[in-house]
Amino acid sequence: MLRERLKDGGKDAGVAEQVSHVIRKGFRVFVNEEIIEVYERNGEFAGFLTEFISSKPKWLEAAEG
């Protein structure tokens, strides 16, 4: 379904064209223990994922502070 929605470059799905292009080339969905392995091996990814899941956007935090 995702590939089908991105055939037009992602315009109708609200996805940036570059992101759409990368997804169309191929992707893999990690679940449960699979993502934990990636998280533990890749500090940069771990930092990104932790912030993404646990925090508000930086612009919103700045407005409250």
Buried (B, 14 or more C-beta within 10 A) or exposed (E): EEEEBBEEBBEEBEBEEEEBEEBBEEEEEEEEEEEEEEBEEEEEEEEEBEEEEEEEEEEEEEEEE
